[in-house]
Amino acid sequence: MTIAAAQIVALSPLLMITGVGCLALLLDTMAKGRAPALWLAQLGCVAALLAVANQWMGSGSSQPIWSGMLIVDRMALFLDGVLIIAALATLLVAAPFMREHEFEHGEHYALVLFATAGGMTVVHATHLLSLLIGIETMSLAAYLLVASWRRQPAGAEGALKYLLLGAFAAGFLVYGTALVYGTTGGEMSYAGIAARAARAADNPLFIMGAYFLLTGMLFKIAAVPFHMWAPDAYEGAPTPVTGLMASGIKVAAVGGLVRLLGSAFANPGLALGHAGWVRVLGGIAFATMTWGNLAALRQENVKRMLAYSSIAHAGYLMIGLVALGQKVDGAQPALLVYLAAYAATTLGVFTVVAWVGRRDDERLLIRDWAGMARTRPAVALAMTVLLLSLAGVPPTGGFFGKFYVFRAAMQSPDLAWLVVAAVLNSLVSVYYYLRIVVAMYFRDPVRPWQPFPSVGMAIVLFVTVVVVLALGVVPRPVVELAAGGLVTHW
Amino acid sequence: MGSDYIAAALAILTGVGMAVVFSALARFVGERRVTRAKQIPYEAGSDPVGSPRVRMPVRFYPVAILFLAFDIEVAFLYPWAVNFASLSCAGPLVKGTCRAGVSWLGLGALALFMAVLLVALAYVWRKRAIGWD
């Protein structure tokens, strides 16, 4: 086995993020103050974005790396871009947030990059081992980030639940890998599993292995019934970290699922039929969006409501995965558009939530948001646009994301019920998103809101709102980018 | 196939058998003199009665965690050393010797691994997690 220079160049975005993460960690211990590590991390993100663009402009054909451990293709590069932008936005929001709440750690910046590097490994993975390494790198960094606000007891509680259930999920992943390895005659690469799947599809141990892997991944995207950790972890985490978990980490896990289900377990004998994963995943998608939305209706805490909303979105995303299993044309680019729109919206929403709180006064209840439109009309308007995008109301990116995923699913008559359920669910979700809007516009202010000055938050909020609106008015460029990510063989 | 299982069964039988034989010997042949100190639950002599909430210096935890982290990472060197010949060969090994050119993959991978380890070491060093105070 050898390593060609071309492979290192192809993987440069991932290597840059990892390397800059290590350097930021060291720089933080050497330099005075937190600013150098922050600047280095941000510069690293920009450089990695340029590297992604460079790869995109390049050959465009998919390229296996290190004997098929990883792959560089259009889908991976598209999601790399989303993940790096999510990391950059998190850094921009986290720095002022931590300063305001007086718990600034330099490690925070390095950990955001490590989580991103793990997520990028997941979307590049074409081998069960690299998938596991990516998932674990991403999760370990996320556990620490959730617990990083040490004065906050809720953070420790959320982090512990996240850690215990995450470790449990990792156990599922490893056990599933072992079963698949054993029943396919020693295959762990997706291509190898796909080649042996036809023979192994009626072996109960192989099916069990596939479902164990699926379970492990569903934990990570917080699908019902594996969502228990999500509301506590989302609520306890520092708000910028919650934004990263709801955007970057979810995007990476869904990207990993697209590859795993779209190649390794795409065999019709395994996917379709009574016990096929398409049917099971359809049921889980229904349960996830319904439970997420119903539970969100009852929340008074904005962060917790958004946590349940993110569970509901995992349900919508799984409709795309089910369509992928039915071999529907265009399911994969539709998912990518959804992920991009959802990530941008989520980052913007959590930026507002992070901005609203002051030291010792986090203002997380909906009634704390009363009358915000009067004191800060621009922020209230931005929040309204972002919430409408989460609800899927045109003209926002959230609408087109849902539109493409549902349209792809409609091509299969078996999935019509799921799409109808999803549309009804979206209608339900409008209620709780609008509760925040009503509080901001039609309630008298309880306490005046004084946001702390922050250029970083303003930039992130402005950019996410522009992106969300642009995606809703002219979705074509991003749709074409996502379609360029369509790769049928890997 | 069958002989593998016979070997495994022999190993299990030997293991269990030795445990049974030694316990039986100690029980029936050995001499026993009962003293109070021998009857308390912890043979190390710690007093079993008292508050379980003893305050432990937190300094033990970093030491334990760092030991675990670096110890496990050092364990990765063994499989690498065993496979060094095939990792350093550009082609497959033929009867244990390399006919193709030299590949730097084996050395490079470990250098990268050690570099990451050094980053961690430098980090804990600068954070004063290694010293006792």
Interface residues (C-beta under 8 A of the other chain):
Chain A: M1 T2 I3 C22 L25 L26 T29 M30
Chain B: L87 A90 S103 L105 G108 V116 V119 A122 Y123 R126 K127
